[in-house]
């Protein structure tokens, strides 16, 4: 029984070690001032996980990728930089994101920097 548990533990460790995240995008959060980002600003932390949600039916951008934090919409990946991530999401590729930087700044485009990773 003990050797089975050790074998399972070693297997789980090796599987976790094979998960690789490749940085594919580092960009500002678009729309910060229009969504929940302003109301949750004091709760956000560098390193917090973000959820990316495809919006292929978005009337303003067919490649729209919504950015959420704990179920609250913060904004979008910038339109000029979202196509590659949208294409990967549409293919079913695992994509994750996190807050890379937070800055107090008058320009809302410079307040939140996001990193997007493809999980290999």
N, C-alpha and C positions, 0 to 999 in steps of 0.2 A: 504494500500500500504506500509506504513512504517513498519508494523508488518511482512509483507512478506519479505521485504528487510532484516530486523533483523534476521528472521528465516533462510534465505539463507546465510547470513554472519555467523551465528552460525554453520550451517551445513558445510560450507566450512572450517571453523576453526577446527571442529571435524574430518573431513576427513584428513586434513593435519596433525593433531596430531597423527593419526593412522599410518602414514608412518614411518617405522622404518628401519634404515640402520644398518646392522650387519657387522662389520669388519671381513673379511675372509682371507685377505692376506696383508702383509706388506713386500715389497721386493724392491730391487734395479731395476733400469731401465736397461735392457740388450740392448746392441748395441748403447749406447749413442754416441759413437764416429763415427758411420757409417751413422747416419741419421741427421735430422734437429736440434737435440738438441743443437749441438755446435753453430749453427748459431742464435738460438733464446735464448740462455742461459741468456742473460741480461734482457730478457722480462719475463722469468718464475718467478712465485711467489708461495710461499707456500700457499696451499689452492686452487690453480687453478684447475678447473675441467679438467679431462682427458677423452677422448673417447676411449673405448676398442672395437676393431674390430676383430672378429674371422677370421682366415685364415686356414680353414680346408684343403685346397689344397696346403698349403705351402710345397714345396718339402723337406725342412729340418726338419719340425716338424708338424705333423698332429694336434697337440694341440696348435699351434701358436695363440697368442693373441697380435695383434698390438696395440701400445699405441700412440694416437694422441693428440695433443694440438692445438686447433683452426685450425683444418684441416691439420696440419703439422705432419708428422710421426716423433716421437721421438725415437722409438725403440720398444722393445717387453717386455712382462712379461718373466722372466727367464724360460727357458725350464724345469728346474728341479722343478719349482713351478707352472706351468701353467695348469696342467691337471684338477684340481678341478674347476677352473674358466671357462675353456673351456667347461667342461661338463655342468655347470650351464647355460652358454650362449647358448649351443646347446639345452637345455631343454626349452629355452625361458625365463629363470629367468632374472629379471631386475638386472643388475650389473652396478655399477658406480665406478669411481676412481677419485683420486685427488693427487696432489703433497703434500707429507707429510714433506719432508725435502730437502733442497738444500745445497750443500757444495762445496766449491772450493777444489778440490782434484786432484792430478795427476792421480789417478786410476779412470777411467771413471765409473766403477761399483759402486763407492762410492759417486758419484755426485748427483744423484736424487733418493730419496726414494719415493715409490708409495704406497698408501693405496687403497685397493679394497674392496668395500662393496656390499653385496647382499641387495636389497631393498625388505623388507617384507610387 
